[in-house]
């Protein structure tokens, strides 16, 4: 992209600069006043602007145009030129975001040096933006369980709308992945996806980070809201947002505009907001930690992201995906998972959910063999602390029971674990544990275990109907 917009009220200057730039291989557009300038920008933002400070018969002067361009198209570099230049004007232009300032009559060589530098800065900015977008697309939705399919179906329904989405679920379940999936499949995919880490930003800096700042020393520094203009702003763990910031974000959601810290002018933005939380926001409202009005503004479409425990069927597929991902990104060994390793992963506890599973896979690839399948012995043993291979360490409660009761308790926990592993599917469970389906059904009945494809397995209470449809 080498399109340069030249704005000057003197026709001779416009055409002279245009001819020079065309000889250097650039394409140009011309404007004599602010109306023509804004019409050109609205039609297609240029790669660079060369802007005269003083514009006769124009509703806005160069500084006014500069302010508007830096507000609405901050990625476009602007080179200011003026025949009445002085240090005050130059300083004012730079503070408002101008790339550089050249005084008339200018030296052609000097002008070209500035333009080449500004165009290079513009190119690098575009490349960085594209790289960020490619990074965003790395996040993929992986799974085939019923819980995963329900989640993906709900996400697909909201991708094309502009409705605000509230993603709830435990830490590490993949709420940001779900948010990025919405972005990648929305009509805002060509615009930024900006994450606000509500928990990691110091409360005293939150407003500056979100709204940006404006002062005489450093000029305009856009905040995350401006950076997300046209795209999606993702509030990660929104319950941790400082209460003072909550009220200001509420106002932004209502008006779609705000003021930078230290600034006086209004900044207009077009953003879609997606939020996430692992907390009960209604409880947070009750104890005074979260504003009810903000909750209602953000919670237009609530979507629950299931824990890994609710989608154990997806664990082998997720683990293999992480193996392949680490091979591409870090050059770690490309290994398959043995059947025993898959089974063990599906029966382990995952309080850290998908994030914890990813960390375990990375650890195994770093510390394990360079080839061959990943074996169960390479995985962290959550319950076995004896260090003796092949020995099962009994829990304190199990070790104190008589044999009959201990066996019954073990069988119940073992079979419930396997049923949950296979998503409540009795046939697959029976095949894995080596029992006939009817024999497994009788065993479950004797252990007072009820199952369903939706809820997996649980111990029946006295008032439960223990009859089960299989």
C-alpha positions in Angstrom: 0.0 0.0 0.0 1.6 3.3 -1.2 -1.4 5.6 -1.4 -0.6 9.2 -0.1 -3.2 11.9 0.5 -1.9 15.4 0.0 -4.0 18.3 1.6 -3.0 21.8 0.8 -5.0 24.9 -0.1 -2.4 25.9 -2.7 -2.9 24.0 -6.0 0.7 24.5 -7.1 2.0 22.9 -3.9 -0.4 20.0 -4.1 0.5 19.2 -7.7 4.2 19.7 -7.2 4.4 17.3 -4.3 2.1 14.8 -6.1 4.3 14.8 -9.2 7.5 14.2 -7.1 5.8 11.3 -5.3 4.5 9.8 -8.5 8.1 9.9 -9.9 9.1 7.8 -6.9 6.5 5.2 -7.5 3.7 6.3 -5.1 0.1 6.9 -5.9 -1.5 10.1 -4.7 -4.8 11.7 -4.0 -5.4 15.5 -3.5 -7.6 17.6 -1.3 -7.8 21.4 -1.0 -9.9 21.7 2.2 -11.2 19.8 5.2 -14.4 18.6 3.4 -12.4 17.1 0.5 -9.9 15.6 2.9 -12.5 13.9 5.1 -14.4 12.6 2.1 -11.2 11.0 0.8 -10.4 9.4 4.2 -14.0 8.1 4.6 -13.8 6.5 1.1 -10.5 4.8 1.9 -7.9 5.7 4.6 -4.5 6.4 3.0 -1.2 4.9 3.9 0.1 8.4 4.7 -1.1 12.0 4.8 0.8 15.2 4.0 -1.2 18.0 5.7 -0.9 21.7 5.5 -1.6 23.6 8.8 -3.3 26.6 7.3 -6.2 25.9 5.0 -8.1 28.8 3.4 -11.9 28.5 3.1 -11.9 25.4 5.2 -14.2 24.4 8.2 -11.2 22.8 10.0 -7.5 23.7 10.0 -4.7 21.2 9.9 -4.6 20.7 13.7 -8.3 20.0 13.8 -8.0 17.5 10.9 -5.0 15.9 12.7 -7.0 15.4 15.9 -9.8 13.8 14.0 -7.6 11.5 12.0 -5.6 10.4 15.1 -8.9 9.7 16.8 -10.6 7.7 14.0 -7.6 6.3 12.1 -4.7 6.3 14.6 -2.7 4.0 12.3 -2.3 6.6 9.5 0.9 8.6 9.9 0.6 12.4 9.2 3.3 14.7 8.1 2.6 18.4 8.8 3.8 21.1 6.4 3.4 24.9 6.9 4.7 28.1 5.5 4.1 29.9 8.8 5.9 27.3 10.9 7.3 28.0 14.3 8.4 25.9 17.2 5.0 26.2 19.0 3.1 24.9 16.0 5.6 22.0 15.5 5.3 21.0 19.2 1.5 21.2 19.0 1.4 19.0 15.9 3.7 16.4 17.4 1.7 16.3 20.6 -1.4 15.7 18.7 0.2 12.6 17.0 1.8 14.0 13.9 4.7 11.8 12.6 6.9 14.8 11.7 6.8 18.6 10.8 8.3 20.2 7.7 8.4 24.0 7.1 7.7 25.6 3.7 9.6 26.2 1.5 10.8 22.7 2.0 13.7 20.8 0.6 12.7 18.0 -1.7 15.3 15.6 -0.4 14.3 16.4 3.2 10.6 15.8 2.3 11.4 12.4 0.7 13.5 11.3 3.7 10.6 12.0 6.0 8.0 10.3 3.7 10.1 7.2 3.3 10.5 6.9 7.1 6.8 7.5 7.6 5.8 4.9 5.0 8.1 2.4 6.6 6.5 3.0 10.0 3.1 2.6 8.4 4.2 -0.7 6.8 5.6 -2.1 10.0 2.4 -1.1 11.9 0.2 -3.0 9.3 2.5 -6.0 9.5 2.3 -6.1 13.3 -1.5 -5.9 13.1 -1.6 -8.8 10.6 0.7 -10.8 12.8 -1.6 -10.2 15.8 -4.5 -11.4 13.7 -2.7 -14.5 12.7 -1.9 -15.2 16.3 -5.5 -14.8 17.2 -6.4 -17.5 14.6 -4.2 -20.0 16.3 -6.9 -20.6 19.0 -9.1 -23.5 17.8 -12.2 -25.1 19.2 -11.3 -28.8 19.7 -13.8 -31.5 20.8 -16.6 -33.8 19.9 -18.4 -34.4 23.2 -22.0 -33.4 23.7 -21.0 -30.7 26.1 -18.6 -29.3 23.6 -21.1 -29.5 20.7 -23.7 -27.6 22.8 -21.1 -24.8 23.5 -20.1 -24.5 19.9 -23.7 -24.4 18.7 -24.4 -21.5 21.1 -21.2 -19.7 20.0 -22.2 -20.1 16.3 -25.5 -18.4 17.0 -23.9 -15.2 18.4 -21.0 -14.8 15.9 -22.9 -12.6 13.4 -24.7 -10.4 15.9 -23.3 -7.5 17.9 -24.9 -8.6 21.1 -22.8 -8.6 24.2 -21.8 -12.1 25.5 -21.0 -13.2 29.0 -18.9 -16.4 29.1 -18.9 -18.2 32.5 -16.9 -21.2 33.6 -14.0 -22.3 35.8 -10.5 -21.0 35.3 -8.7 -22.7 32.4 -11.8 -24.0 30.7 -11.2 -22.0 27.5 -13.3 -18.8 27.9 -10.8 -16.7 25.9 -10.7 -19.4 23.2 -14.5 -19.2 22.9 -14.3 -15.3 22.7 -11.7 -15.5 19.9 -13.9 -18.1 18.1 -16.7 -15.5 18.1 -14.3 -12.9 16.7 -12.9 -15.1 14.0 -16.3 -16.0 12.7 -17.9 -12.5 13.0 -18.1 -9.6 10.6 -15.4 -7.9 12.7 -12.7 -10.4 12.0 -10.6 -7.9 10.0 -10.6 -5.6 13.0 -8.7 -6.0 16.3 -9.4 -8.4 19.2 -8.2 -6.6 22.3 -8.0 -8.3 25.7 -8.5 -6.4 29.0 -7.0 -8.5 31.8 -9.1 -7.1 34.6 -7.2 -9.0 37.3 -3.6 -8.1 36.2 -4.0 -4.4 35.7 -3.4 -2.3 38.8 -6.6 -0.5 39.8 -4.9 2.9 39.8 -3.9 2.3 36.2 -7.1 0.8 34.9 -8.7 3.9 33.6 -5.5 5.1 31.8 -5.1 1.7 30.2 -8.7 1.6 29.0 -9.3 5.2 28.0 -5.8 6.3 27.1 -4.3 9.6 28.2 -3.7 13.1 26.9 -1.2 15.7 28.1 1.1 18.4 26.9 4.3 16.4 27.4 3.5 13.2 25.6 0.5 14.1 23.5 -2.2 11.5 22.8 -1.7 7.9 23.9 -4.7 5.7 22.8 -6.0 3.2 25.3 -7.4 -0.2 24.8 -10.9 1.1 23.9 -9.5 3.1 21.0 -7.3 0.2 19.9 -10.4 -2.0 19.7 -12.3 0.4 17.6 -14.3 -1.5 14.9 -13.4 -4.9 16.6 -14.0 -6.7 19.8 -13.0 -5.8 23.4 -12.7 -8.8 25.7 -13.0 -8.2 29.4 -11.2 -11.3 30.9 -12.4 -12.0 34.4 -14.6 -8.9 34.5 -15.5 -9.5 38.2 -12.0 -8.3 39.1 -12.6 -4.8 37.6 -12.2 -2.0 40.1 -15.6 -0.6 41.2 -14.6 3.0 40.1 -13.9 1.8 36.6 -17.1 -0.2 36.4 -19.2 2.9 36.4 -17.2 4.5 33.6 -17.3 1.4 31.5 -21.1 1.4 32.0 -21.2 4.9 30.6 -19.1 3.8 27.6 -21.5 1.0 26.9 -24.4 3.4 26.9 -22.9 6.2 24.9 -20.2 4.4 22.9 -17.9 7.4 23.7 -15.5 8.5 26.4 -12.8 11.0 27.4 -9.1 10.1 27.6 -7.5 10.7 31.1 -6.5 14.4 31.0 -8.4 15.1 27.8 -11.4 17.2 27.1 -12.8 16.0 23.8 -15.1 13.0 23.3 -13.7 9.9 21.6 -16.3 7.8 19.7 -15.8 4.1 19.3 -17.6 1.2 17.6 -16.8 -1.9 19.6 -18.4 -5.2 20.5 -17.9 -6.3 24.1 -17.4 -9.9 25.3 -16.8 -10.6 29.0 -15.8 -13.7 31.0 -15.8 -14.6 34.7 -15.2 -17.7 36.9 -17.2 -16.1 39.7 -20.9 -15.9 40.5 -21.6 -12.3 39.5 -25.0 -12.3 41.1 -23.3 -13.1 44.4 -20.7 -10.4 43.7 -23.6 -8.0 43.3 -25.1 -9.0 46.6 -21.9 -8.3 48.5 -21.3 -5.0 46.7 -18.3 -6.0 44.5 -20.0 -5.6 41.2 -22.5 -3.1 39.8 -25.9 -4.6 38.9 -26.4 -2.2 36.0 -23.1 -3.2 34.4 -24.0 -6.9 34.9 -27.3 -6.4 33.0 -25.4 -4.5 30.2 -22.8 -7.2 29.8 -25.0 -10.3 30.4 -27.1 -10.0 27.3 -26.3 -13.5 26.0 -24.9 -15.7 28.8 -23.0 -18.8 27.6 -21.5 -21.4 30.0 -18.1 -22.9 29.0 -18.0 -26.4 30.5 -15.1 -27.7 32.7 -12.9 -30.4 31.4 -14.6 -32.8 33.8 -17.8 -32.2 31.9 -16.2 -33.1 28.6 -13.8 -36.0 29.5 -14.4 -37.6 26.1 -12.5 -34.7 24.5 -9.3 -35.2 26.5 -7.5 -37.5 24.0 -8.3 -35.2 21.1 -7.2 -32.1 23.0 -4.0 -33.8 24.2 -3.1 -34.8 20.7 -3.8 -31.3 19.4 -1.5 -29.8 22.0 1.2 -32.3 21.0 1.0 -31.2 17.4 0.8 -27.5 18.4 3.9 -27.7 20.5 5.7 -29.5 17.7 4.9 -26.7 15.3 5.6 -23.8 17.7 8.5 -25.1 19.8 9.9 -28.1 17.8 9.0 -30.5 20.6 8.7 -34.2 19.7 5.7 -35.2 17.6 4.4 -38.2 19.6 1.2 -40.2 19.8 -0.6 -41.1 23.0 -0.8 -44.7 24.0 -4.2 -46.2 24.8 -3.1 -46.4 28.5 -2.0 -42.8 28.5 -5.3 -41.7 27.1 -7.2 -43.7 29.6 -5.2 -42.3 32.5 -5.7 -38.7 31.3 -9.4 -39.3 31.2 -9.5 -40.5 34.8 -7.3 -37.8 36.3 -8.6 -34.8 38.2 -8.3 -31.5 36.3 -8.9 -28.5 38.6 -7.0 -26.3 36.1 -9.1 -27.7 33.2 -7.9 -27.4 29.6 -5.0 -25.1 30.6 -3.7 -27.7 33.1 -4.0 -30.4 30.5 -2.0 -28.3 28.0 0.7 -27.7 30.7 0.9 -31.5 31.4 1.4 -32.3 27.7 4.1 -29.7 27.4 5.9 -31.0 30.5 5.8 -34.6 29.2 7.1 -33.6 25.8 10.0 -31.6 27.3 11.1 -34.2 29.9 10.1 -37.4 28.1 11.5 -39.4 25.2 12.1 -37.9 21.8 10.2 -40.7 20.0 7.6 -43.4 20.5 4.2 -43.1 22.0 3.6 -41.3 25.3 3.1 -43.9 28.0 1.0 -43.8 31.1 4.1 -43.9 33.3 5.3 -40.6 31.9 2.2 -38.8 33.2 2.0 -37.2 36.6 0.7 -39.7 39.1 -1.8 -37.8 41.2 -2.5 -40.4 43.9 0.7 -42.6 43.8 3.4 -41.0 46.0 5.2 -44.2 46.9 7.6 -44.1 44.0 7.2 -47.9 43.6 6.1 -48.9 40.2 3.0 -51.1 40.1 1.9 -50.3 43.7 -1.4 -48.7 44.4 -1.4 -46.4 47.5 -4.6 -46.7 49.4 -6.3 -43.6 50.8 -6.6 -43.4 54.5 -10.4 -44.0 54.5 -10.1 -47.0 52.2 -7.3 -48.6 54.1 -9.4 -48.6 57.4 -12.4 -50.4 55.9 -13.1 -54.2 56.0 -12.3 -55.9 52.7 -16.0 -56.3 51.6 -16.7 -52.6 52.2 -13.4 -51.5 50.7 -14.0 -53.6 47.6 -17.6 -52.2 47.2 -16.3 -48.7 47.5 -13.5 -49.3 45.1 -15.8 -50.9 42.5 -18.3 -48.0 42.8 -15.7 -45.3 42.4 -13.9 -47.2 39.6 -17.1 -47.8 37.6 -18.3 -44.2 38.1 -15.0 -42.9 36.9 -15.1 -45.1 33.7 -18.8 -44.2 33.0 -18.0 -40.5 33.4 -14.9 -41.0 31.2 -17.2 -42.3 28.4 -19.8 -39.6 28.8 -22.4 -42.0 30.4 -22.2 -44.5 27.5 -22.8 -47.9 29.1 -21.8 -50.0 26.0 -18.4 -48.3 25.7 -17.9 -48.6 29.4 -18.7 -52.3 29.4 -16.3 -52.9 26.5 -13.5 -51.1 28.3 -13.9 -52.8 31.7 -14.3 -56.2 30.1 -17.9 -57.0 31.2 -21.1 -57.9 29.4 -23.5 -55.0 29.2 -26.1 -56.8 31.2 -23.6 -57.8 33.8 -22.4 -54.2 34.1 -26.0 -53.1 34.5 -26.6 -55.5 37.3 -23.3 -54.5 39.0 -24.2 -50.8 38.9 -27.7 -51.6 40.3 -26.1 -53.6 43.2 -23.7 -50.6 43.9 -26.7 -48.2 43.8 -25.2 -46.2 40.9 -27.5 -44.5 38.4 -26.3 -43.2 35.0 -27.5 -41.0 32.2 -25.8 -39.9 29.0 -26.2 -36.3 30.1 -25.1 -36.4 33.7 -22.7 -39.5 33.7 -22.8 -41.6 36.9 -23.7 -40.8 40.4 -24.6 -42.6 43.6 -28.4 -42.9 44.0 -30.0 -41.4 47.2 -32.7 -43.3 49.0 -35.5 -41.3 47.4 -34.1 -41.8 43.9 -35.7 -44.2 41.4 -32.8 -46.6 40.8 -34.4 -48.0 37.7 -32.4 -46.9 34.7 -33.1 -46.8 31.0 -30.1 -48.1 29.0 
